[in-house]
């Protein structure tokens, strides 16, 4: 079986934190523990304009919801992503998708 991964198109992440909430509920993580954490980066573009970029970042606790994916379901973060900017699949297919866009990151657990 080919290695699975999570592709995140952070150009379209709105910072809604649905992935964080879904992950915490799925795994019953206590306060302060995250399987995925949305990080916020700000950049001053001009005197009147600021750009905010959100990047969902899987932590060491992320196993891509192995208990879900082994039954053909999507990881909780992907299922509940309101911006539909997360894709789960095999690494080869996800890498091919990355060629099309510059603002993507690929995560694959150990």
C-alpha positions as CSV (number, residue, x, y, z in Angstrom):
1,X,0.0,0.0,0.0
2,X,1.3,3.4,-1.0
3,X,2.1,6.0,1.7
4,X,-0.8,8.4,2.4
5,X,-0.5,12.1,3.0
6,X,-2.4,15.4,3.5
7,X,-2.1,18.2,1.0
8,X,-3.1,21.7,2.2
9,X,-3.7,24.5,-0.2
10,X,-3.1,27.3,2.3
11,X,-4.0,30.1,-0.3
12,X,-7.6,29.3,0.4
13,X,-7.5,28.6,4.2
14,X,-9.8,31.1,5.9
15,X,-8.6,30.4,9.4
16,X,-12.0,29.0,10.6
17,X,-10.3,26.4,12.8
18,X,-12.8,23.7,11.8
19,X,-9.9,21.3,11.3
20,X,-8.6,21.9,14.8
21,X,-12.0,21.4,16.4
22,X,-12.8,18.3,14.4
23,X,-9.4,16.8,15.3
24,X,-9.7,17.6,19.0
25,X,-13.2,16.0,19.1
26,X,-12.2,13.0,17.1
27,X,-9.2,12.2,19.3
28,X,-10.5,13.7,22.5
29,X,-7.4,15.7,23.0
30,X,-7.2,17.7,26.3
31,X,-6.7,21.5,26.4
32,X,-3.3,22.4,25.0
33,X,-3.0,19.2,22.8
34,X,-3.5,19.5,19.0
35,X,-3.4,17.1,16.2
36,X,-3.5,20.0,13.8
37,X,-3.1,23.7,14.7
38,X,-3.9,26.7,12.5
39,X,-1.1,29.2,12.6
40,X,-1.6,32.8,11.6
41,X,1.1,34.9,9.7
42,X,0.7,38.6,9.1
43,X,2.6,40.7,6.6
44,X,2.3,44.5,6.2
45,X,1.9,45.0,2.4
46,X,1.6,48.8,2.5
47,X,0.7,51.5,5.0
48,X,-3.0,50.7,4.6
49,X,-2.9,47.0,3.7
50,X,-2.0,43.9,5.7
51,X,-2.1,40.3,4.4
52,X,-3.0,37.5,6.8
53,X,-2.1,33.9,5.8
54,X,-3.4,30.9,7.7
55,X,-1.5,27.7,7.7
56,X,-3.0,24.5,9.2
57,X,0.0,22.6,10.5
58,X,-0.3,18.9,11.5
59,X,1.6,18.2,14.8
60,X,3.4,15.1,15.9
61,X,0.1,13.8,17.3
62,X,-1.4,13.6,13.8
63,X,-1.7,10.1,12.3
64,X,-4.1,11.2,9.6
65,X,-6.9,9.6,11.6
66,X,-5.7,6.1,10.8
67,X,-8.8,4.6,12.5
68,X,-11.0,6.5,10.1
69,X,-8.9,6.2,6.9
70,X,-8.5,2.4,7.4
71,X,-12.3,2.2,7.0
72,X,-12.3,4.3,3.9
73,X,-13.3,7.6,5.6
74,X,-11.5,10.9,5.3
75,X,-9.5,12.3,8.2
76,X,-11.6,14.5,10.5
77,X,-9.8,17.7,9.4
78,X,-10.4,17.0,5.7
79,X,-14.0,16.1,6.2
80,X,-14.8,19.3,8.2
81,X,-12.6,21.8,6.3
82,X,-15.1,24.5,5.3
83,X,-12.8,26.0,2.7
84,X,-12.2,22.6,1.1
85,X,-8.5,23.3,1.0
86,X,-7.3,19.9,2.4
87,X,-6.9,16.8,0.3
88,X,-6.1,13.3,1.6
89,X,-4.6,10.6,-0.7
90,X,-1.6,8.8,-1.8
91,X,1.7,10.8,-1.8
92,X,2.3,10.3,-5.6
93,X,-1.0,11.8,-6.6
94,X,-0.7,14.7,-4.1
95,X,2.8,15.6,-5.3
96,X,1.5,15.7,-8.8
97,X,-1.2,18.2,-7.6
98,X,1.5,20.4,-6.0
99,X,3.1,21.2,-9.4
100,X,0.0,23.2,-10.3
101,X,0.2,25.7,-7.4
102,X,2.9,27.3,-5.3
103,X,1.0,27.8,-2.0
104,X,0.6,24.2,-0.9
105,X,2.2,22.0,1.7
106,X,2.3,18.2,2.0
107,X,2.3,16.3,5.3
108,X,2.9,12.6,5.7
109,X,3.2,11.1,9.2
110,X,6.0,8.8,10.3
